[in-house]
Each structure stands twice: as C-alpha cells, then as structure tokens.
C-alpha cells in the first residue's frame, strides 16, 4: 500500500514481557516519528528519526523503551519488561523531511497495546 | 512550559450546521500550526498547515485561521456531515527542534 503501515494492529501481552512494534513508512520518507496515545489523551512524542539516526530521543519515557531504524525504512519500537502503564496506542508517522518543515506527517493506524 | 490547549473538549451539533473549534498555544518560537482529523481507531490525517505568516487556509469545508499575535487558531467546519464525527487535533511545531506539541483534541459528534 501507499500509506504508513504498522504491525501488529493489536497486541495483548502479560506484564513483564518484551514487545516489538513495527512501522513501515511511506517509501522515500526520510523522517519517521513514534508517538504514544493513551485513552482519551493527546499524542505524546517518543522519538524522531532522520534517516537512520535519531537526533531526538527525548520523549522516550524510560530506558525500557528503545527504537531503531534501518535502511532509512522500517523502524521498530521495543518495550522491555512491559508495565500496565505502557498500555496505549502507539502511532508511527513519516514525512518527506523532518524537523520543522511544513510538510504534513502521514500516520499509520497504530498498534493498540494492552498489558495484562 | 509550552502548551497547546483546545476547546471545547467535546461538541455535539446537528448535521448541516456549522461549528468552530478553538486552539490556544504558548509555544515559542513557532514554526507552523496544523489541524488534524482523527477518526476512531485510525491515525490522524492532516487537514491544514499554516506558517507564521499565514492567516487562513481552507481545505474543502474546513477553514483554519491563525492569529500569531494572540497565539490563537480556529478550525471552522461548514455544513457539517455525519462523516465529520471525529476528534480534531491542533498541533504546533517548534522552530528550534523536531518537537511537535499535540493538543488533546476536540471530540466532535454530528447528529442526523
């Protein structure tokens, strides 16, 4: 497809397990963003990639969270030793350029993560 | 602290009516302001993007305005349709970094 693709769409796991979320951005988009959206709340910035580098990781809430991007394409967000407070929708977005450019972000439909 | 505040939190209007959603921000310096529409269970979709120097931008029945002096923006929806039922999110982009601040959104419900 032509849009941003995220997988899985839903993930239910037990507290303490590790999870890996995947994002396939639009081909050719150099900027990629991860956000977290808790129920009824606004999006929280997690991390931003320009190419394969992450110049801004300031939104990662703890050292249990990490992300990588390879081939200026696919990105994975990993949460280790999940806690119930990690339950949220994790959204990925991409855009042709990053930073403060005036180009819109294109979002995937997110991964809904539920920690039991 | 930089913030983006939206009002009202929720709004119910009848199909065919107009409505206006508000966004106040304190982000400084400022690069651009965006409005997104987010349907339930989906990712946000961009409606408009306005730079500091732009006062208004339209996208079909959606018209966004920006007053950079008072740090206020509004999104006006004309002749609402049932498909307009969604959350509308105001987003402000910093000038100095890749930081993007999202408002909590206004949940709009259109009733037939």
Interface residues (C-beta under 8 A of the other chain):
Chain A: X4 X31 X33 X35 X41 X42 X43 X44 X45 X48 X50 X55 X56 X58 X91 X93 X98 X99 X100 X102 X103 X104 X105 X106 X107 X108 X109 X110
Chain B: X31 X32 X34 X41 X42 X43 X44 X45 X46 X49 X51 X89 X93 X94 X95 X96 X97 X98 X99 X100 X101 X102 X103 X104 X105
